[in-house]
Amino acid sequence: MSEQSVSGKAFDQGLLRRLLGYVKPYRLRFAGALGLTIFLAVLAPVRPWLVQMGLDQYVAFGDVAGLRTIVLSIFGILLMESIIMYRNTYLTNWLGQSIIRDIREQVFRHILSLKLTYFDRTPIGTLQTRTINDVETLNDVFTSGLVRILGDLLQLTAILVVMLWLNWKLTLVTLITLPLMIVSTIIFKNKVKVAFTTVRKAVSDMNAFLQEHITGMPIVHIFNREDEEARRFDEVNNKYNDANIKSVLYYSIYFPVMEIIIALSIGLLVWYGAGNVLDGEVTAGQLVAFIMYTQMFFRPLRQLADQFNTLQLGMVSAERIFKILDTDEFIPNTGTETSFDESNQGVSITFENVWFAYIKEDWVLKDVSFHLEPGDKLALVGSTGSGKSTIINLISRFYDIQKGRILINGKDAKSYELDTLRALCGVVLQDVFLFSGSVHDNITLNNDALPREQVVTAAKQVGADAFINRLPDGYEYNVRERGATLSLGQRQLIAFARVMTYNPRVLVLDEATANIDTESEEVIQQAVDTVMAGRTSIIIAHRLSTIQKADKILVLSKGEIVETGNHEELLEKQGAYFQLHQMQFAS
């Protein structure tokens, strides 16, 4: 569903019912806020009535004592309204913030459970907008939407009933301009709804653009695209700016028009009422009270348009958020196995006639079969796009295969719980991702159960301890976002320390030494050789010098295995592997 196609009906019963489900943990506070809103609505007509009484019964007869009582009563009512309004405002905002906190947590937890294909086609900026901006909009549904609309409708009803009870003729005069206000409000509501929907779309586009380009800033600089990307951002920014200005324009027109309509209503009331006062049909107190009632009646009516738009925008955001929550694109966690055979440190891995495609039948792997015994070292060789990294992702069930079977220790991978299966592999990628935080936290991934000694030991094994201790705060040094303050080699060493700390039974190296200088590579290679002992290991490398010690080498081409054997056997065949070797070592 596109951004523009979401209509956001203000009273979509299904969405409202689902939103109100989040109120259940706070139903007592919600009931309290509702009760205070009703009480304020009932209290609203009291002050003008007291003013009328003071003028007609005490001022007209010079009763100073009685007038003093009326003034004190009005002051008491104002004080009571202020206290109740404070409490009601605080309660509704507390309620809204608590609910959106719960929704935001639910959305993020759901996003964590989605499979990688969802992220392959969904911009990160869009998910950020859903989790932050759209969820924040829902706060207005509870603070400025449902409760406020109900309160204003009750206040309108209460004032109208009192006005009709006091003088139905003056009431009809007051309501002469009501059709003008209703028509203006409907036009405003529809225009602002379209403008706000456009604003939401523009915000989402801007977040997606910024996230993508800030992440890819090195590419922008390398290819001197700064001016062009700045121009493209100007286009996105201008669309956002234009959408906001359009909504501001509608407000700038609507509220002055409302003030003119209210002034016209009061003018008609004074013109008609003054003549009746002179004729004795209307008292001066009634006329003053009706002027106050007119202002009190039209004020919430004017605000209702804005509140309905708030509610509509909330429905738009709710529909987008629930669309994410209703997404069931996750790997089914139906396995019951929670452990592996402990007889070996490594595990056996078998691919039986595996076919896999990311999109329909655009096959990335075609009838791939191989077997690894516990402790075997497998190397995957092939051109970019041949399916090497896909094999690694399938072992951990980041994606599910369409045909064939993957066996771990002789059991189907789907028979294992996902947590158990994914704890099996330790992966070191070429592009290391580090989170903002300390070196220690990046190695443990904020797992407090891992003791400090285990972290230091792992860092020493991969040769990372030396450079870590040279950092200003050692293991507590903040690496900043994506490890920006560290070199490529240092980030790679931290990634190795992370894997060693978790002590996996399968070690996966995906071009892990591609960005390491020769000196660092020698240190890492020694640690890797030690850690590989007894573990099942899978190595992806374009540099054939790093895989010559592998027990088995698979040569892949366009998703198919074209050659299998060890280094010496494949050289003797003088096939695809031999040609790759000749190209790299021709000199």
C-alpha atoms as one frame of an Amber mdcrd trajectory, in Angstrom:
protein
   0.000   0.000   0.000   1.440   3.340  -0.964   1.642   6.356   1.250  -0.916
   8.248  -0.761  -3.449   5.454  -0.896  -4.059   5.340   2.822  -7.270   7.217
   3.504  -7.263   7.212   7.274 -10.955   7.252   8.137 -11.371   9.125  11.419
 -13.767   6.505  12.777 -12.509   3.296  11.211 -14.032   0.976  13.797 -11.525
  -1.821  13.240  -8.511   0.438  13.699 -10.062   2.267  16.660 -10.938  -1.005
  18.358  -7.405  -2.251  17.844  -5.894   0.996  19.132  -8.126   0.972  22.195
  -6.789  -2.500  22.937  -3.542  -0.804  24.002  -5.501   1.141  26.645  -6.367
  -2.002  28.631  -3.260  -1.932  30.887  -4.138   1.700  31.739  -7.931   1.457
  31.774  -8.283   3.010  35.244  -6.314   6.094  34.234  -8.208   6.238  30.940
 -11.497   6.106  32.839 -10.216   8.870  35.111  -9.300  11.078  32.141 -12.693
  10.387  30.589 -14.467  11.272  33.836 -12.560  14.546  34.181 -13.381  15.418
  30.553 -17.099  14.844  31.141 -16.997  16.870  34.351 -15.298  19.795  32.555
 -17.950  19.685  29.819 -20.772  19.840  32.376 -19.024  22.602  34.324 -18.520
  24.838  31.265 -22.039  26.452  31.161 -22.008  27.348  34.872 -19.924  30.556
  34.688 -22.125  32.438  32.148 -25.194  31.387  34.142 -23.622  32.868  37.312
 -22.832  36.087  35.403 -26.466  36.322  34.289 -27.679  35.747  37.846 -25.300
  38.395  39.189 -26.471  41.033  36.698 -30.215  40.306  36.846 -30.652  39.543
  40.538 -27.974  41.557  42.316 -26.523  44.356  40.132 -29.981  45.438  38.969
 -31.106  45.785  42.599 -27.837  47.060  44.100 -27.326  43.950  46.253 -23.579
  44.188  46.965 -23.514  41.188  49.333 -25.221  38.946  46.816 -22.906  40.171
  44.049 -19.909  39.385  46.264 -21.169  35.810  46.636 -21.551  35.473  42.853
 -18.031  36.820  42.222 -16.548  34.388  44.768 -18.521  31.538  43.177 -17.205
  32.444  39.706 -13.665  32.573  41.084 -14.165  29.175  42.749 -15.476  27.674
  39.490 -12.468  29.063  37.589 -10.061  27.634  40.161 -11.777  24.251  40.028
 -11.688  24.241  36.203  -7.988  25.108  36.206  -7.103  22.286  38.626  -9.213
  19.731  36.740  -7.828  20.901  33.381  -4.249  20.559  34.673  -4.921  17.085
  35.978  -6.763  16.042  32.815  -4.010  17.373  30.511  -1.298  15.599  32.491
  -3.281  12.357  32.647  -4.106  12.223  28.921  -0.510  13.001  27.927   0.847
  10.422  30.386  -1.588   7.924  28.923  -0.585   8.752  25.335   3.153   8.491
  26.053   2.721   5.164  27.870   0.706   3.686  25.008   3.101   4.785  22.252
   6.014   3.431  24.323   4.297   0.025  24.321   3.496   0.237  20.608   7.041
   1.302  19.711   8.469  -1.627  21.678   6.076  -4.014  19.953   6.927  -2.635
  16.502  10.678  -2.916  17.084  10.414  -6.445  18.499   8.328  -7.429  15.477
  10.874  -5.891  13.100  13.579  -7.946  14.823  11.627 -11.134  14.028  11.185
 -10.435  10.302  13.259 -12.369   7.812  15.931 -10.697   5.749  13.913 -10.662
   2.513  11.660  -8.023   4.089  14.648  -5.729   4.670  15.981  -6.441   1.188
  13.031  -4.573  -0.333  12.019  -2.132   2.461  14.033   1.120   2.852  15.485
   1.537   6.334  14.346   5.174   6.401  10.751   4.010   5.911  10.999   1.678
   8.902  12.508   4.521  10.943   9.556   6.730  10.031   7.086   4.015  11.046
   8.814   3.324  14.365   9.384   6.959  15.361   7.245   9.496  13.475   4.111
   7.405  12.890   4.113   6.017  16.424   4.537   9.539  17.812   1.494  10.636
  15.790  -0.569   8.062  17.681   0.159  10.022  20.860  -2.063  12.803  19.487
  -4.911  10.315  19.021  -5.077   9.826  22.778  -4.144  13.360  23.897  -5.797
  15.562  21.246  -8.048  13.118  19.466 -10.522  10.751  21.060 -10.808  12.209
  24.565 -10.675  15.851  23.411 -13.280  15.296  20.688 -15.598  13.613  23.169
 -15.102  16.461  25.638 -15.809  19.131  23.044 -18.922  17.339  21.782 -20.251
  17.058  25.348 -19.466  20.726  25.982 -21.301  21.750  22.801 -24.313  19.688
  23.830 -24.356  21.070  27.373 -24.073  24.698  26.194 -26.746  24.256  23.538
 -29.182  22.716  26.031 -28.646  25.582  28.508 -29.014  28.215  25.753 -32.322
  26.710  24.581 -33.529  26.520  28.173 -32.690  30.175  28.828 -34.034  31.697
  25.586 -34.735  29.727  22.416 -35.098  32.858  20.254 -31.633  34.160  21.155
 -30.309  30.636  20.552 -31.686  30.584  17.007 -30.149  34.006  16.296 -26.815
  32.721  17.580 -26.978  29.670  15.306 -27.739  31.619  12.101 -24.039  31.585
  11.151 -23.595  27.903  12.068 -24.010  26.627   8.444 -21.200  28.945   7.331
 -18.925  27.546  10.022 -19.828  23.939   9.194 -19.139  24.417   5.466 -15.835
  26.209   6.191 -14.832  23.480   8.640 -15.560  20.649   6.190 -13.543  22.360
   3.434 -10.668  23.004   5.851 -10.739  19.451   7.185 -10.519  17.904   3.726
  -7.776  20.249   2.534  -5.630  19.792   5.631  -6.088  16.022   5.530  -4.580
  15.902   2.020  -1.785  18.291   3.034  -0.876  16.289   6.151  -0.868  13.012
   4.200   1.571  14.635   1.768   3.688  15.824   4.706   3.864  12.255   6.062
   4.938  10.954   2.662   7.581  13.669   2.406   8.924  12.875   5.895   9.247
   9.199   4.989  11.058  10.041   1.738  13.411  12.416   3.532  14.286   9.868
   6.236  14.963   7.197   3.615  17.123   9.596   1.561  19.172  10.769   4.552
  19.728   7.274   5.940  20.848   5.924   2.582  23.176   8.797   1.740  24.737
   9.219   5.175  25.469   5.483   5.232  26.903   5.682   1.713  28.816   8.929
   2.265  32.228   7.402   1.357  30.869   6.506  -2.109  29.478  10.023  -2.515
  32.919  11.503  -1.765  34.879   8.998  -3.837  32.864   9.750  -6.973  32.592
  13.517  -6.315  28.800  13.382  -6.141  28.431  15.960  -3.360  26.852  18.656
  -5.540  24.502  16.262  -7.322  23.329  14.609  -4.081  22.890  18.039  -2.485
  20.695  19.003  -5.443  18.617  15.828  -5.063  18.242  16.491  -1.335  17.052
  20.012  -2.140  14.276  18.477  -4.244  13.203  16.166  -1.418  13.492  18.960
   1.136  11.506  21.380  -1.024   8.673  18.870  -1.385   8.565  18.555   2.405
   8.705  22.327   2.794   5.950  22.908   0.221   3.681  20.363   1.911   4.140
  22.079   5.280   3.583  25.553   3.839   0.374  24.359   2.195  -0.960  23.086
   5.520   0.075  26.354   7.207  -1.738  28.279   4.464  -4.975  26.426   5.183
  -4.684  27.208   8.904  -3.876  30.841   8.115  -7.107  31.111   6.146  -9.353
  28.982   8.340  -8.886  30.588  11.749  -9.396  34.225  10.615 -12.532  33.099
   8.752 -13.775  31.461  11.964 -13.115  34.645  13.919 -15.142  36.647  11.378
 -18.036  34.159  11.590 -17.990  34.276  15.421 -17.875  38.095  15.365 -20.793
  38.114  12.919 -22.782  35.814  15.204 -22.108  38.012  18.233 -23.014  41.125
  16.200 -26.365  39.611  15.210 -26.950  38.555  18.806 -26.245  42.069  20.160
 -28.379  43.698  17.430 -31.353  41.434  18.101 -30.876  41.148  21.859 -30.437
  44.853  22.527 -33.821  45.609  20.982 -35.434  42.913  23.125 -33.714  44.257
  26.225 -35.274  47.643  25.534 -38.660  45.968  25.042 -38.224  44.017  28.262
 -38.355  40.578  26.619 -34.693  39.829  27.354 -32.737  40.794  30.450 -29.303
  42.391  30.309 -27.910  39.378  32.155 -29.281  36.999  29.530 -27.721  39.034
  26.707 -24.275  39.062  28.388 -24.568  35.348  29.185 -25.482  34.560  25.564
 -22.451  36.477  24.310 -20.306  34.297  26.578 -22.148  31.140  25.497 -21.658
  32.041  21.833 -17.887  32.264  22.274 -17.856  29.035  24.290 -20.026  27.270
  21.707 -18.013  28.188  18.620 -14.556  27.690  20.161 -14.767  23.865  20.460
 -16.624  23.716  17.146 -13.680  25.484  15.535 -11.226  23.095  17.211 -13.150
  19.992  16.173 -11.896  20.285  12.569  -8.302  20.235  13.762  -9.020  17.375
  16.148 -10.708  15.320  13.429  -7.630  15.830  11.249  -5.458  14.726  14.152
  -7.603  11.622  14.497  -7.468  10.961  10.752  -3.686  11.305  10.704  -3.573
   8.959  13.671  -5.608   6.442  11.694  -3.233   6.802   8.741  -0.256   6.170
  11.051  -2.072   3.319  12.794  -2.809   1.643   9.471   0.847   1.871   8.461
   2.039   0.578  11.830  -0.439  -2.297  11.857   0.637  -3.139   8.321   4.119
  -3.819   9.732   2.744  -5.683  12.748   0.556  -7.804  10.463   3.519  -8.713
   8.274   4.164 -12.412   8.837   7.377 -12.561   6.821   9.382 -14.421   9.419
  11.112 -17.765   9.480   8.721 -20.203  11.207  10.326 -21.255  14.476   8.732
 -24.699  14.704  11.841 -26.688  15.629  12.057 -28.514  18.938  15.747 -29.459
  19.068  17.637 -27.239  21.506  21.113 -28.761  21.448  23.642 -30.548  19.252
  25.566 -33.750  19.769  28.362 -32.894  22.192  30.657 -35.731  21.047  32.452
 -33.323  18.710  33.230 -29.652  18.993  32.229 -29.144  15.375  29.110 -30.388
  13.603  28.395 -32.140  10.325  26.690 -30.098   7.615  24.964 -31.624   4.588
  23.308 -29.936   1.616  21.045 -32.316  -0.300  19.963 -31.079  -3.737  19.348
 -27.551  -2.450  17.579 -25.022  -4.681  17.135 -21.444  -3.511  15.897 -18.155
  -5.001  15.421 -14.756  -3.376  12.730 -13.859  -5.910  10.331 -16.532  -7.206
  12.298 -18.901  -9.468  15.292 -16.700 -10.187  17.550 -19.428  -8.803  20.667
 -18.374  -6.903  21.559 -21.972  -5.962  20.767 -24.878  -8.285  20.823 -28.452
  -7.027  23.748 -27.849  -4.630  24.929 -30.904  -2.671  27.947 -31.381  -0.387
  28.803 -32.907   2.993  31.123 -31.760   5.794  32.230 -33.905   8.698  32.748
 -32.287  12.116  36.013 -30.335  12.015  36.202 -30.136   8.209  37.420 -26.965
   6.553  35.403 -26.007   3.464  36.390 -23.240   1.075  33.938 -21.653  -1.345
  35.373 -20.150  -4.502  33.655 -18.408  -7.375  32.887 -15.118  -9.013  30.644
 -12.502  -7.427  27.007 -13.649  -7.465  27.861 -17.338  -7.724  26.061 -18.129
  -4.433  28.885 -18.323  -1.880  27.409 -16.003   0.771  23.949 -17.451   0.174
  25.162 -20.870   1.358  26.230 -19.322   4.666  22.908 -17.545   5.117  21.005
 -20.775   4.515  22.923 -22.689   7.191  21.634 -20.256   9.829  18.153 -20.176
   8.221  18.186 -16.478   7.499  16.276 -17.643   4.438  14.359 -20.862   3.787
  15.154 -23.010   0.778  12.545 -23.894  -1.849  13.792 -27.405  -2.656  16.067
 -29.970  -1.061  17.276 -30.345   2.540  19.952 -28.943   4.824  21.062 -31.316
   7.587  22.959 -30.425  10.757  24.368 -33.475  12.529  22.069 -35.581  10.386
  18.879 -33.689  11.357  16.933 -31.270   9.219  17.909 -27.667  10.032  14.214
 -26.882  10.446  14.008 -29.285  13.389  16.207 -26.979  15.497  14.965 -23.912
  17.343  16.170 -20.768  15.581  18.122 -19.521  18.601  19.937 -22.842  18.838
  20.670 -22.968  15.118  21.909 -19.394  14.872  24.123 -19.741  17.932  25.864
 -22.512  15.998  27.709 -20.187  13.599  30.204 -17.459  14.264  30.532 -15.217
  11.223  33.195 -12.679  10.345  32.298 -10.579   7.314  34.416  -8.392   5.086
  32.342  -5.310   5.974  32.431  -5.290   9.768  29.549  -3.587  11.539  30.288
  -2.044  14.931  27.699  -0.366  17.129  28.230   2.937  18.889  29.616   2.015
  22.302  32.691   0.566  23.977  35.030  -2.042  22.526  33.922  -4.429  25.277
  30.232  -3.961  24.432  30.923  -4.553  20.741  32.717  -7.802  21.485  30.017
  -9.083  23.863  27.104  -7.379  22.043  26.003  -6.125  25.481  25.737  -9.661
  26.826  26.435  -9.210  30.544  26.635 -12.987  31.006  30.044 -13.060  29.281
  32.818 -12.502  31.858  35.531  -9.919  31.231  38.246 -12.588  31.373  36.644
 -14.460  28.470  36.577 -11.292  26.383  40.246 -10.499  27.083  41.271 -14.088
  26.342  39.456 -14.031  23.010  41.032 -10.673  22.116  44.490 -12.062  22.882
  43.820 -15.127  20.701  43.202 -12.968  17.638  45.897 -10.432  18.420  43.451
  -7.615  19.213  44.415  -7.152  22.867  47.580  -5.209  22.061  45.940  -2.442
  20.032  42.900  -2.318  22.364  45.153  -1.602  25.352  46.770   1.230  23.398
  43.399   2.991  23.002  42.705   5.889  25.445  40.254   3.902  27.588  41.248
   0.392  26.584  38.262  -1.937  26.432  35.959   0.950  27.443  36.988   3.098
  24.456  33.955   4.346  22.515  34.304   3.280  18.883  31.497   5.648  17.767
  28.921   4.761  15.125  30.026   1.918  12.813  33.501   2.050  14.403  34.371
   5.314  12.651  37.363   6.002  14.943  39.083   2.690  14.151  40.960   1.464
  11.101  39.607  -1.320   8.887  42.092  -3.763  10.342  41.194  -2.864  13.925
  37.491  -3.292  13.225  38.215  -6.685  11.697  40.190  -7.757  14.760  37.288
  -6.760  17.040  34.961  -8.823  14.857  37.268 -11.833  15.282  37.373 -11.260
  19.033  33.556 -11.145  19.045  33.345 -14.549  17.325  35.997 -16.110  19.552
  34.214 -14.850  22.680  30.996 -16.626  21.697  32.972 -19.822  20.929  30.848
 -21.100  18.007  30.921 -24.675  16.710  30.943 -23.485  13.094  33.337 -20.748
  12.044  32.466 -18.757   8.910  34.942 -16.366   7.324  33.403 -14.351   4.490
  36.331 -12.493   2.904  37.323 -11.817   6.512  40.958 -10.971   5.779  40.352
  -8.991   2.583  40.859  -5.603   4.276  43.663  -6.621   6.608  47.233  -5.528
   6.041  49.918  -8.193   5.718  51.214  -7.835   9.284  47.728  -8.052  10.821
  46.801 -10.925   8.519  49.713 -12.982   9.803  48.581 -12.418  13.411  44.980
 -13.286  12.589  45.900 -16.332  10.511  47.781 -17.834  13.441  44.762 -17.279
  15.721  42.354 -18.592  13.094  44.367 -21.793  12.630  44.194 -22.386  16.378
  40.487 -21.652  16.682  39.596 -23.746  13.609  40.994 -26.868  15.244  38.051
 -29.214  15.881  35.497 -26.784  14.510  33.638 -27.043  11.229  34.867 -24.084
   9.186  33.645 -22.440   6.005  35.853 -19.924   4.246  34.893 -17.604   1.410
  37.863 -15.968  -0.243  38.850 -14.582  -3.616  42.510 -14.765  -2.607  43.319
 -18.431  -3.159  46.403 -18.234  -0.935  44.109 -18.161   2.121  42.305 -21.442
   1.328  45.053 -23.805   0.261  44.863 -25.692   3.571  41.102 -26.364   3.209
  39.998 -30.017   3.323  37.493 -29.393   0.539  37.059 -26.635  -2.013  33.803
 -26.004  -3.876  34.063 -23.990  -7.064  30.742 -22.281  -7.805  29.500 -20.716
 -11.006  26.023 -19.217 -11.437  24.709 -21.108  -8.434  26.051 -24.511  -9.425
  29.015 -26.539  -8.168  31.363 -26.986 -11.109  34.325 -28.532  -9.272  35.035
 -30.212  -5.928  38.301 -31.296  -4.332  41.269 -30.059  -2.331  43.867 -27.605
  -3.594  46.189 -30.169  -5.162  43.376 -32.203  -6.725  41.796 -29.166  -8.348
  45.121 -27.989  -9.763  45.643 -31.410 -11.306  42.235 -31.228 -13.032  43.314
 -27.977 -14.720  39.700 -26.773 -14.772  38.004 -23.665 -13.433  40.013 -23.579
 -10.175  43.267 -24.024 -12.078  42.400 -21.063 -14.301  41.634 -18.863 -11.270
  44.919 -19.945  -9.703  46.850 -19.199 -12.856  45.354 -15.698 -13.102  46.266
 -14.849  -9.498  49.753 -16.350  -9.507  50.775 -15.839 -13.133  53.489 -13.436
 -12.109
